């Protein structure tokens, strides 16, 4: 009986928290591979444009790339990676066949390790003109992995993100 009651309480909590989380979403729209979302946090509207990359075997999120526009009207890019990455080795970001850029990890939290950068208009224009982003990361056991993001829909999504900025 106790086990059954605990399952009911847990299910109720999960169901109610899902409903509560949905109440925070103000706006959501898909732009091919990219998703634009605005949420309400502490009475502020916060919007981002993101793409998730899933492991084909487990269907778990391997990485995500998020673009936001900060209060100073600067574009910020954040990329999440699993904890098993070698933090001393830079991430190689390449758009199509352009020269790769080295990006350093900014921080790790309980969920993942992150690259976080302020990016200029020229960098955004490379995203808009490109077809895909390839990220090469080195794991702690010296295996290299390539994570690929599609840029399909980025231009339309970024336009939506830019126009959603609240001054």
Secondary structure, DSSP 8 states (H G I E B T S, - for coil): -HHHHHHHHHHHHHHHHHHHHHHHEEEEEEETTEEEEEEEETTEEEEEEEEEEE-TTT--EEEEEEEEE-TTS-EEEEEEE-TTB-TTS-EEEEETTS--EEE---EE-SS-EEEEEEE-HHHHHHHHH-SEEEEEEEBTTS-EEEEEEE-TTHHHHHHHHHHT---
